[in-house]
Amino acid sequence: MADEVDYRIIGNDMQIVEIELDPGESVRAEAGAMLYMGPGIKMQTSTGGGLLKGLKRAFTGESFFITSFIHEGGDKGHVAFSAPYPGKVLPIDLSEHGGRFLCQKDSFLCAAKGIEIEIALTRKIGAGLFGGEGFILQRLTGDGLAFVHAGGTIIEKELQAGETLRVDTGCLAAFSDSIDYDIQLTGGFRNALFGGEGLVLAVLRGPGLVYLQSLPFSRLADRIVAASRYQRRGESKGAAGIGESTLGSLLGGDRSF
């Protein structure tokens, strides 16, 4: 049974979560996610249950190691965690969702002791082969609180039985285990080639709860890389222009310098 922890979420666009621990309680977190901790908190880093569990986490994009923060003091203890890029912290009470919830790989932030992080391969081969970010999912299991990080704004959708929703695979942050998940090719050659939305979309069929993220990290990273390449090309052209101008002056007999 997972520890019952209290928490508060701080911030707006770059949120953190602060966990309050009673004596003897602990919380598990992705290695490197800790922001600050109060007196009485002790850190213990391990594979969280053996080599196999460490390898499973690494396969889903998390660190091979997981860190436990145990409160050994006599009063309330506090420890806070932050994500590596802008976004929201999403608290998920697994006891309200049948003890299982799925989320994008590398989105796990922290959870009460007793929550397990497992690999959840998609049920259908089409989603596995073409689903992009959705190929490898994380399944959170247990009966306590888990915290997931999503980029940008979080959009919550409650799908009724048989209701479907099509989304960009990277924008799918987390969803109930009851959701049927598959992929669909974008219609039309021009849409696929020039639409900018990729070749496939994720198709979600209810019933169940779905959380979407407006700014997946993959999209943010693509823009940063593209801007960096553009700037490097501009710097190269600028340097070439200076060299050509100087060489032209020399060949033309300009002695003004």
Backbone as CSV, one residue per row, in Angstrom:
resi,resn,N_x,N_y,N_z,CA_x,CA_y,CA_z,C_x,C_y,C_z
1,MET,0.847,-1.196,0.000,0.000,0.000,0.000,0.880,1.242,0.000
2,ALA,0.533,2.218,-0.839,1.346,3.421,-0.969,1.167,4.345,0.234
3,ASP,2.222,5.103,0.541,2.132,6.103,1.597,1.143,7.194,1.196
4,GLU,0.413,7.718,2.180,-0.518,8.818,1.931,0.210,10.135,2.191
5,VAL,0.523,10.846,1.128,1.302,12.074,1.247,0.430,13.284,0.897
6,ASP,0.736,14.411,1.515,0.102,15.676,1.166,1.033,16.432,0.229
7,TYR,0.449,17.341,-0.542,1.270,18.055,-1.521,0.661,19.409,-1.833
8,ARG,1.459,20.255,-2.448,0.957,21.489,-3.053,1.768,21.762,-4.311
9,ILE,1.093,22.272,-5.327,1.730,22.604,-6.594,1.986,24.105,-6.627
10,ILE,3.220,24.484,-6.915,3.648,25.882,-6.867,3.981,26.343,-8.279
11,GLY,3.530,27.559,-8.625,3.864,28.140,-9.923,2.737,28.031,-10.919
12,ASN,2.939,28.639,-12.084,1.937,28.640,-13.139,2.412,27.916,-14.392
13,ASP,3.399,28.476,-15.086,3.861,27.891,-16.339,5.063,26.972,-16.165
14,MET,5.761,27.096,-15.049,6.912,26.228,-14.761,6.720,25.677,-13.346
15,GLN,5.795,24.750,-13.236,5.353,24.309,-11.920,6.327,23.344,-11.248
16,ILE,6.262,23.355,-9.921,6.952,22.365,-9.106,5.935,21.754,-8.159
17,VAL,6.261,20.610,-7.594,5.394,20.002,-6.591,6.183,19.843,-5.297
18,GLU,5.610,20.315,-4.202,6.217,20.169,-2.876,5.430,19.117,-2.110
19,ILE,6.126,18.090,-1.633,5.512,16.974,-0.910,5.747,17.144,0.586
20,GLU,4.690,16.965,1.364,4.799,17.002,2.829,4.772,15.569,3.358
21,LEU,5.779,15.227,4.151,5.922,13.867,4.661,5.814,13.835,6.168
22,ASP,5.080,12.858,6.664,5.074,12.577,8.101,6.297,11.729,8.437
23,PRO,6.668,11.640,9.705,7.810,10.797,10.084,7.654,9.363,9.566
24,GLY,8.694,8.878,8.880,8.674,7.525,8.336,8.124,7.413,6.930
25,GLU,7.448,8.451,6.430,6.924,8.411,5.072,8.028,8.715,4.065
26,SER,7.812,8.283,2.826,8.813,8.550,1.796,8.143,8.749,0.447
27,VAL,8.908,9.345,-0.452,8.444,9.577,-1.815,9.572,9.183,-2.756
28,ARG,9.214,8.625,-3.919,10.206,8.201,-4.917,10.179,9.177,-6.076
29,ALA,11.352,9.449,-6.643,11.421,10.430,-7.719,12.458,10.026,-8.748
30,GLU,12.258,10.532,-9.964,13.245,10.385,-11.025,14.555,11.016,-10.574
31,ALA,15.682,10.369,-10.817,16.988,10.898,-10.424,17.212,12.276,-11.044
32,GLY,17.609,13.237,-10.225,17.865,14.587,-10.700,16.678,15.516,-10.653
33,ALA,15.513,15.055,-10.185,14.304,15.891,-10.165,14.177,16.724,-8.899
34,MET,14.933,16.401,-7.840,14.799,17.114,-6.579,15.218,18.580,-6.705
35,LEU,14.378,19.482,-6.166,14.664,20.916,-6.186,15.205,21.372,-4.833
36,TYR,14.525,21.035,-3.763,15.018,21.334,-2.414,14.368,20.383,-1.424
37,MET,14.982,20.270,-0.252,14.407,19.437,0.812,14.769,20.018,2.163
38,GLY,13.897,19.783,3.118,14.085,20.307,4.458,14.899,19.362,5.334
39,PRO,15.121,19.769,6.591,15.878,18.915,7.520,15.124,17.621,7.820
40,GLY,15.890,16.586,8.080,15.294,15.294,8.408,15.038,14.397,7.214
41,ILE,15.225,14.930,6.000,15.000,14.128,4.796,16.300,13.419,4.412
42,LYS,16.229,12.117,4.236,17.390,11.323,3.837,17.175,10.763,2.438
43,MET,18.208,10.839,1.604,18.137,10.325,0.229,18.715,8.920,0.162
44,GLN,18.056,8.052,-0.597,18.560,6.712,-0.864,18.374,6.405,-2.350
45,THR,19.467,6.253,-3.082,19.410,5.987,-4.520,19.667,4.509,-4.775
46,SER,18.793,3.899,-5.582,18.921,2.475,-5.886,18.227,2.198,-7.212
47,THR,18.221,0.927,-7.607,17.496,0.539,-8.814,16.009,0.383,-8.539
48,GLY,15.620,0.485,-7.271,14.203,0.399,-6.925,13.620,-1.001,-7.021
49,GLY,14.441,-2.019,-6.797,13.908,-3.375,-6.830,14.686,-4.332,-7.699
50,GLY,15.960,-4.035,-7.948,16.774,-4.963,-8.713,17.130,-4.459,-10.096
51,LEU,18.034,-5.189,-10.740,18.552,-4.809,-12.050,17.457,-4.738,-13.111
52,LEU,16.535,-5.688,-13.093,15.489,-5.744,-14.115,14.588,-4.509,-14.062
53,LYS,14.225,-4.080,-12.876,13.373,-2.896,-12.764,14.108,-1.645,-13.231
54,GLY,15.401,-1.587,-12.926,16.194,-0.455,-13.399,16.253,-0.410,-14.913
55,LEU,16.426,-1.577,-15.546,16.466,-1.656,-17.003,15.123,-1.299,-17.618
56,LYS,14.036,-1.711,-16.990,12.699,-1.378,-17.489,12.480,0.129,-17.481
57,ARG,12.897,0.786,-16.401,12.740,2.247,-16.338,13.584,2.932,-17.400
58,ALA,14.813,2.466,-17.573,15.691,3.065,-18.577,15.100,2.908,-19.975
59,PHE,14.419,1.800,-20.227,13.809,1.554,-21.529,12.667,2.519,-21.821
60,THR,12.008,3.025,-20.774,10.900,3.969,-20.951,11.368,5.416,-20.927
61,GLY,12.692,5.640,-20.875,13.199,7.007,-20.926,13.580,7.573,-19.574
62,GLU,13.325,6.847,-18.498,13.689,7.324,-17.170,15.127,6.917,-16.836
63,SER,15.609,7.412,-15.712,16.940,7.041,-15.258,16.957,5.583,-14.798
64,PHE,18.116,4.948,-14.940,18.277,3.574,-14.456,18.052,3.514,-12.950
65,PHE,18.446,4.574,-12.251,18.296,4.628,-10.805,17.092,5.480,-10.421
66,ILE,16.542,5.202,-9.260,15.457,5.995,-8.701,15.845,6.368,-7.275
67,THR,15.448,7.560,-6.863,15.847,8.063,-5.547,14.648,8.124,-4.616
68,SER,14.809,7.579,-3.433,13.772,7.661,-2.391,14.168,8.735,-1.391
69,PHE,13.184,9.518,-0.971,13.388,10.579,0.015,12.565,10.215,1.247
70,ILE,13.259,9.836,2.309,12.620,9.324,3.521,12.726,10.374,4.619
71,HIS,11.600,10.635,5.280,11.608,11.619,6.366,11.913,10.903,7.680
72,GLU,13.078,11.196,8.238,13.513,10.556,9.476,13.418,11.494,10.676
73,GLY,12.868,12.691,10.459,12.717,13.643,11.553,11.476,13.364,12.382
74,GLY,11.264,14.218,13.380,10.136,14.018,14.282,8.933,14.872,13.958
75,ASP,9.056,15.789,13.042,7.956,16.683,12.668,7.665,16.503,11.185
76,LYS,6.905,17.444,10.617,6.619,17.384,9.185,7.901,17.652,8.387
77,GLY,8.073,16.927,7.290,9.199,17.147,6.398,8.713,17.556,5.015
78,HIS,9.563,18.271,4.282,9.175,18.754,2.957,10.286,18.490,1.941
79,VAL,9.875,18.078,0.744,10.811,17.912,-0.357,10.068,18.317,-1.629
80,ALA,10.762,19.022,-2.525,10.123,19.544,-3.737,10.839,19.031,-4.979
81,PHE,10.062,18.889,-6.061,10.590,18.362,-7.316,10.175,19.264,-8.474
82,SER,11.066,19.376,-9.449,10.780,20.188,-10.635,11.130,19.406,-11.885
83,ALA,10.501,19.772,-13.008,10.719,19.097,-14.283,11.809,19.809,-15.075
84,PRO,12.380,19.160,-16.099,13.498,19.746,-16.850,13.091,20.739,-17.935
85,TYR,11.790,20.945,-18.173,11.354,21.917,-19.177,9.990,22.479,-18.765
86,PRO,9.581,23.633,-19.316,8.351,24.310,-18.880,7.110,23.446,-19.070
87,GLY,6.202,23.549,-18.118,4.960,22.800,-18.220,4.237,22.725,-16.895
88,LYS,3.302,21.801,-16.803,2.461,21.625,-15.633,2.745,20.295,-14.943
89,VAL,2.476,20.269,-13.650,2.564,19.034,-12.874,1.154,18.487,-12.699
90,LEU,0.955,17.253,-13.080,-0.358,16.630,-13.046,-0.410,15.578,-11.934
91,PRO,-1.202,15.815,-10.870,-1.350,14.791,-9.822,-2.382,13.750,-10.231
92,ILE,-2.040,12.495,-10.079,-2.953,11.403,-10.438,-3.103,10.479,-9.230
93,ASP,-4.323,10.364,-8.719,-4.606,9.444,-7.621,-4.992,8.099,-8.237
94,LEU,-4.069,7.154,-8.214,-4.289,5.878,-8.884,-5.452,5.092,-8.279
95,SER,-5.768,5.340,-7.016,-6.882,4.628,-6.390,-8.219,4.997,-7.033
96,GLU,-8.274,6.146,-7.714,-9.501,6.578,-8.388,-9.597,6.055,-9.812
97,HIS,-8.559,5.365,-10.271,-8.523,4.895,-11.660,-8.199,3.407,-11.760
98,GLY,-8.644,2.654,-10.769,-8.433,1.215,-10.804,-7.009,0.779,-10.554
99,GLY,-6.180,1.692,-10.020,-4.808,1.352,-9.671,-3.843,1.333,-10.841
100,ARG,-4.264,1.791,-12.028,-3.390,1.771,-13.207,-3.663,3.007,-14.059
101,PHE,-2.575,3.613,-14.554,-2.697,4.769,-15.434,-1.503,4.767,-16.375
102,LEU,-1.713,5.172,-17.621,-0.659,5.191,-18.619,-0.218,6.616,-18.909
103,CYS,1.069,6.798,-19.173,1.578,8.120,-19.503,2.726,7.998,-20.506
104,GLN,3.069,9.119,-21.126,4.165,9.150,-22.072,5.471,8.755,-21.400
105,LYS,6.356,8.144,-22.174,7.671,7.808,-21.642,8.385,9.084,-21.204
106,ASP,9.183,9.010,-20.170,9.974,10.065,-19.533,9.156,11.204,-18.931
107,SER,7.828,10.992,-18.718,7.016,12.049,-18.108,6.867,11.890,-16.593
108,PHE,7.242,10.734,-16.043,7.135,10.514,-14.600,8.032,11.481,-13.841
109,LEU,7.483,12.091,-12.786,8.236,13.030,-11.962,8.509,12.453,-10.575
110,CYS,7.458,12.097,-9.849,7.636,11.501,-8.520,6.338,10.806,-8.115
111,ALA,6.405,10.019,-7.043,5.229,9.288,-6.572,5.439,8.857,-5.135
112,ALA,4.342,8.609,-4.453,4.411,8.089,-3.093,5.041,6.704,-3.105
113,LYS,5.701,6.362,-2.013,6.291,5.031,-1.898,5.204,3.978,-2.083
114,GLY,5.483,2.982,-2.916,4.513,1.925,-3.190,3.993,1.964,-4.608
115,ILE,4.244,3.070,-5.330,3.853,3.181,-6.731,4.962,2.591,-7.601
116,GLU,4.607,1.768,-8.554,5.567,1.137,-9.443,5.468,1.751,-10.839
117,ILE,6.624,1.853,-11.524,6.689,2.351,-12.903,7.095,1.191,-13.790
118,GLU,6.236,0.843,-14.751,6.482,-0.315,-15.597,6.425,0.085,-17.074
119,ILE,6.950,-0.779,-17.938,6.805,-0.611,-19.383,5.397,-1.038,-19.783
120,ALA,4.795,-0.265,-20.681,3.474,-0.628,-21.205,3.527,-0.510,-22.726
121,LEU,3.872,-1.595,-23.407,3.858,-1.581,-24.870,2.418,-1.495,-25.354
122,THR,2.215,-0.816,-26.461,0.868,-0.651,-26.979,0.260,-1.991,-27.354
123,ARG,-1.058,-2.052,-27.259,-1.752,-3.324,-27.474,-1.724,-3.776,-28.934
124,LYS,-1.646,-2.786,-29.857,-1.749,-3.112,-31.282,-0.432,-2.846,-31.988
125,ILE,-0.101,-3.711,-32.946,1.194,-3.605,-33.625,1.301,-2.325,-34.442
126,GLY,0.177,-1.823,-34.977,0.217,-0.592,-35.757,0.667,0.581,-34.917
127,ALA,0.138,0.691,-33.706,0.544,1.768,-32.815,1.998,1.628,-32.428
128,GLY,2.454,0.376,-32.278,3.839,0.168,-31.903,4.824,0.545,-32.988
129,LEU,4.475,0.238,-34.249,5.400,0.494,-35.346,5.403,1.941,-35.791
130,PHE,4.251,2.614,-35.717,4.144,3.941,-36.303,3.747,5.024,-35.317
131,GLY,3.593,4.695,-34.055,3.045,5.655,-33.103,4.007,6.699,-32.597
132,GLY,5.261,6.706,-33.048,6.206,7.745,-32.618,6.423,7.689,-31.129
133,GLU,6.166,8.864,-30.451,6.371,8.943,-29.012,5.514,7.942,-28.251
134,GLY,4.393,7.508,-28.867,3.470,6.631,-28.166,3.858,5.173,-28.181
135,PHE,4.957,4.797,-28.830,5.330,3.389,-28.919,5.559,2.796,-27.538
136,ILE,6.414,3.424,-26.763,6.704,2.938,-25.418,6.029,3.866,-24.417
137,LEU,5.125,3.302,-23.640,4.411,4.059,-22.624,4.842,3.584,-21.245
138,GLN,4.576,4.404,-20.245,4.800,4.017,-18.857,3.464,3.688,-18.211
139,ARG,3.434,2.580,-17.478,2.243,2.251,-16.704,2.559,2.462,-15.220
140,LEU,1.803,3.333,-14.589,1.936,3.574,-13.154,0.915,2.707,-12.433
141,THR,1.375,1.901,-11.484,0.469,0.999,-10.770,0.600,1.219,-9.266
142,GLY,-0.517,1.057,-8.566,-0.539,1.238,-7.115,-1.850,1.848,-6.677
143,ASP,-1.883,2.325,-5.445,-3.132,2.885,-4.913,-2.915,4.247,-4.260
144,GLY,-1.864,4.957,-4.683,-1.577,6.265,-4.099,-1.392,7.335,-5.152
145,LEU,-0.712,8.415,-4.765,-0.514,9.562,-5.638,0.742,9.421,-6.490
146,ALA,0.608,9.750,-7.760,1.743,9.857,-8.667,1.671,11.219,-9.343
147,PHE,2.830,11.759,-9.705,2.889,13.084,-10.322,3.610,12.976,-11.662
148,VAL,2.939,13.480,-12.691,3.430,13.423,-14.058,3.629,14.842,-14.562
149,HIS,4.672,15.051,-15.359,4.919,16.371,-15.935,4.502,16.381,-17.395
150,ALA,3.809,17.464,-17.795,3.386,17.629,-19.183,3.782,19.021,-19.654
151,GLY,4.144,19.150,-20.929,4.612,20.416,-21.463,3.468,21.346,-21.837
152,GLY,3.636,22.628,-21.548,2.625,23.622,-21.902,1.403,23.533,-21.006
153,THR,0.234,23.622,-21.604,-1.040,23.568,-20.891,-1.604,22.157,-20.932
154,ILE,-2.230,21.715,-19.840,-2.869,20.404,-19.782,-4.347,20.540,-20.137
155,ILE,-4.812,19.685,-21.050,-6.220,19.652,-21.436,-6.797,18.314,-20.997
156,GLU,-7.882,18.354,-20.241,-8.511,17.140,-19.721,-9.747,16.788,-20.547
157,LYS,-9.816,15.548,-21.003,-10.951,15.068,-21.787,-11.502,13.791,-21.157
158,GLU,-12.799,13.779,-20.898,-13.464,12.582,-20.390,-14.246,11.962,-21.541
159,LEU,-13.742,10.841,-22.053,-14.378,10.187,-23.190,-15.431,9.190,-22.713
160,GLN,-16.602,9.263,-23.340,-17.659,8.313,-23.042,-17.426,7.019,-23.823
161,ALA,-18.180,5.992,-23.491,-18.027,4.699,-24.174,-18.255,4.866,-25.674
162,GLY,-17.260,4.447,-26.468,-17.362,4.544,-27.916,-16.943,5.882,-28.495
163,GLU,-16.789,6.910,-27.678,-16.377,8.223,-28.170,-14.900,8.199,-28.539
164,THR,-14.548,8.812,-29.668,-13.167,8.798,-30.133,-12.591,10.203,-30.188
165,LEU,-11.271,10.253,-30.094,-10.532,11.509,-30.169,-9.235,11.229,-30.918
166,ARG,-8.920,12.061,-31.917,-7.676,11.916,-32.674,-6.729,13.050,-32.301
167,VAL,-5.509,12.709,-31.921,-4.553,13.717,-31.459,-3.167,13.414,-32.033
168,ASP,-2.331,14.426,-32.065,-0.924,14.239,-32.381,-0.314,13.317,-31.332
169,THR,0.482,12.348,-31.773,1.014,11.368,-30.823,1.838,12.013,-29.712
170,GLY,2.561,13.099,-30.023,3.365,13.748,-29.000,2.549,14.517,-27.987
171,CYS,1.327,14.906,-28.341,0.477,15.697,-27.442,-0.302,14.845,-26.457
172,LEU,-0.172,13.540,-26.562,-0.844,12.640,-25.632,0.012,12.499,-24.379
173,ALA,-0.458,13.066,-23.260,0.334,13.073,-22.028,0.077,11.846,-21.162
174,ALA,-1.203,11.553,-20.889,-1.540,10.429,-20.011,-3.002,10.044,-20.239
175,PHE,-3.343,8.787,-19.927,-4.733,8.365,-20.112,-5.022,7.120,-19.284
176,SER,-6.309,6.892,-19.048,-6.751,5.739,-18.266,-6.402,4.446,-18.972
177,ASP,-6.210,3.401,-18.201,-5.906,2.089,-18.763,-7.090,1.527,-19.544
178,SER,-8.297,2.081,-19.317,-9.499,1.620,-20.025,-9.594,2.164,-21.443
179,ILE,-8.781,3.154,-21.793,-8.807,3.756,-23.121,-8.199,2.797,-24.149
180,ASP,-8.881,2.618,-25.272,-8.346,1.832,-26.383,-7.513,2.759,-27.255
181,TYR,-6.244,2.390,-27.495,-5.278,3.260,-28.157,-4.789,2.624,-29.449
182,ASP,-4.855,3.405,-30.541,-4.368,2.917,-31.832,-3.862,4.111,-32.631
183,ILE,-3.340,3.871,-33.833,-2.881,4.962,-34.693,-3.656,4.944,-36.001
184,GLN,-3.661,6.103,-36.682,-4.359,6.245,-37.950,-3.515,7.087,-38.880
185,LEU,-3.365,6.651,-40.127,-2.618,7.427,-41.099,-3.387,8.693,-41.462
186,THR,-2.680,9.797,-41.604,-3.318,11.038,-42.022,-3.793,10.894,-43.461
187,GLY,-4.981,11.380,-43.741,-5.563,11.204,-45.061,-4.948,12.129,-46.104
188,GLY,-4.652,11.583,-47.256,-4.182,12.396,-48.369,-2.677,12.550,-48.412
189,PHE,-2.132,12.494,-49.629,-0.682,12.595,-49.820,-0.157,13.968,-49.389
190,ARG,-0.858,15.031,-49.803,-0.397,16.380,-49.463,-0.468,16.647,-47.966
191,ASN,-1.516,16.138,-47.315,-1.616,16.304,-45.861,-0.439,15.644,-45.157
192,ALA,-0.095,14.432,-45.596,1.000,13.691,-44.968,2.350,14.348,-45.224
193,LEU,2.524,14.866,-46.482,3.833,15.376,-46.863,4.061,16.822,-46.442
194,PHE,2.997,17.648,-46.534,3.177,19.080,-46.308,2.374,19.618,-45.123
195,GLY,1.571,18.787,-44.473,0.706,19.285,-43.409,1.428,19.640,-42.135
196,GLY,2.650,19.091,-41.948,3.428,19.410,-40.757,2.977,18.683,-39.510
197,GLU,2.023,17.750,-39.630,1.504,17.059,-38.462,1.983,15.619,-38.369
198,GLY,2.884,15.198,-39.266,3.367,13.833,-39.240,2.474,12.911,-40.054
199,LEU,2.896,11.659,-40.158,2.171,10.689,-40.977,1.010,10.041,-40.253
200,VAL,1.037,10.028,-38.912,0.024,9.312,-38.149,-0.536,10.185,-37.032
201,LEU,-1.733,9.816,-36.604,-2.374,10.423,-35.447,-2.725,9.316,-34.460
202,ALA,-2.768,9.645,-33.196,-3.226,8.696,-32.187,-4.749,8.744,-32.134
203,VAL,-5.369,7.574,-32.129,-6.823,7.471,-32.040,-7.164,6.869,-30.681
204,LEU,-7.888,7.616,-29.878,-8.265,7.182,-28.533,-9.762,6.923,-28.506
205,ARG,-10.140,5.785,-27.932,-11.562,5.431,-27.864,-11.938,5.160,-26.414
206,GLY,-12.989,5.824,-25.946,-13.425,5.694,-24.567,-14.160,4.392,-24.278
207,PRO,-14.459,4.183,-23.019,-14.524,5.202,-21.960,-13.187,5.389,-21.227
208,GLY,-13.029,6.596,-20.669,-11.853,6.850,-19.862,-11.432,8.300,-19.902
209,LEU,-10.426,8.605,-19.100,-9.928,9.968,-18.950,-8.646,10.137,-19.759
210,VAL,-8.529,11.257,-20.460,-7.363,11.552,-21.283,-6.819,12.922,-20.899
211,TYR,-5.493,13.008,-20.757,-4.821,14.288,-20.545,-3.928,14.581,-21.748
212,LEU,-4.106,15.756,-22.337,-3.301,16.184,-23.467,-2.359,17.301,-23.036
213,GLN,-1.218,17.437,-23.732,-0.276,18.520,-23.457,-0.132,19.385,-24.710
214,SER,-0.172,20.705,-24.522,-0.144,21.607,-25.676,1.254,21.781,-26.256
215,LEU,2.295,21.513,-25.460,3.666,21.699,-25.932,4.527,20.501,-25.554
216,PRO,4.465,19.417,-26.336,5.342,18.273,-26.045,6.799,18.663,-26.219
217,PHE,7.664,18.037,-25.449,9.083,18.391,-25.482,9.681,18.162,-26.866
218,SER,9.219,17.145,-27.573,9.757,16.864,-28.908,9.523,18.047,-29.846
219,ARG,8.361,18.681,-29.742,8.057,19.839,-30.594,8.935,21.033,-30.216
220,LEU,9.109,21.247,-28.917,9.967,22.340,-28.437,11.408,22.116,-28.888
221,ALA,11.888,20.865,-28.759,13.264,20.557,-29.156,13.469,20.767,-30.648
222,ASP,12.482,20.381,-31.457,12.594,20.565,-32.907,12.756,22.037,-33.262
223,ARG,11.984,22.915,-32.603,12.081,24.348,-32.887,13.442,24.910,-32.475
224,ILE,13.955,24.441,-31.349,15.262,24.922,-30.881,16.359,24.494,-31.851
225,VAL,16.307,23.236,-32.290,17.309,22.732,-33.243,17.224,23.493,-34.563
226,ALA,15.996,23.727,-35.042,15.830,24.446,-36.303,16.368,25.875,-36.193
227,ALA,16.083,26.550,-35.074,16.579,27.910,-34.878,18.101,27.927,-34.789
228,SER,18.677,26.918,-34.136,20.128,26.838,-34.006,20.788,26.653,-35.363
229,ARG,20.202,25.800,-36.225,20.752,25.577,-37.564,20.665,26.851,-38.404
230,TYR,19.542,27.554,-38.286,19.358,28.787,-39.057,20.399,29.827,-38.657
231,GLN,20.638,29.912,-37.334,21.620,30.890,-36.856,23.030,30.516,-37.312
232,ARG,23.359,29.222,-37.284,24.686,28.796,-37.732,24.887,29.081,-39.216
233,ARG,23.822,28.856,-40.015,23.930,29.162,-41.442,24.128,30.655,-41.662
234,GLY,23.438,31.479,-40.857,23.592,32.922,-40.980,24.983,33.381,-40.618
235,GLU,25.547,32.777,-39.558,26.904,33.132,-39.147,27.918,32.717,-40.209
236,SER,27.705,31.555,-40.839,28.620,31.082,-41.880,28.578,31.999,-43.092
237,LYS,27.354,32.417,-43.471,27.221,33.317,-44.611,27.854,34.674,-44.320
238,GLY,27.700,35.119,-43.061,28.296,36.391,-42.670,29.803,36.337,-42.741
239,ALA,30.379,35.226,-42.254,31.837,35.074,-42.282,32.333,34.971,-43.719
240,ALA,31.564,34.249,-44.571,31.954,34.121,-45.972,31.896,35.471,-46.667
241,GLY,30.892,36.261,-46.326,30.757,37.578,-46.937,31.920,38.477,-46.605
242,ILE,32.369,38.428,-45.353,33.516,39.231,-44.938,34.770,38.791,-45.687
243,GLY,34.960,37.443,-45.812,36.135,36.922,-46.512,36.133,37.307,-47.972
244,GLU,34.970,37.210,-48.631,34.879,37.555,-50.043,35.159,39.040,-50.266
245,SER,34.653,39.871,-49.359,34.871,41.319,-49.490,36.346,41.663,-49.358
246,THR,37.027,41.033,-48.386,38.446,41.300,-48.164,39.282,40.823,-49.339
247,LEU,38.972,39.603,-49.852,39.710,39.063,-50.991,39.509,39.931,-52.226
248,GLY,38.279,40.413,-52.421,38.014,41.273,-53.563,38.793,42.568,-53.500
249,SER,38.927,43.127,-52.313,39.677,44.369,-52.143,41.148,44.159,-52.468
250,LEU,41.690,42.999,-52.040,43.097,42.714,-52.309,43.353,42.545,-53.796
251,LEU,42.498,41.753,-54.477,42.679,41.509,-55.902,42.431,42.768,-56.719
252,GLY,41.589,43.623,-56.216,41.263,44.828,-56.967,42.269,45.959,-56.757
253,GLY,43.253,45.718,-55.929,44.278,46.719,-55.723,43.891,47.794,-54.731
254,ASP,42.882,47.528,-53.899,42.478,48.516,-52.887,43.530,48.549,-51.790
255,ARG,44.165,49.674,-51.590,45.228,49.810,-50.576,44.738,50.702,-49.417
256,SER,43.469,50.948,-49.375,42.971,51.891,-48.377,43.150,51.399,-46.966
257,PHE,43.298,50.075,-46.804,43.488,49.548,-45.450,44.962,49.441,-45.165
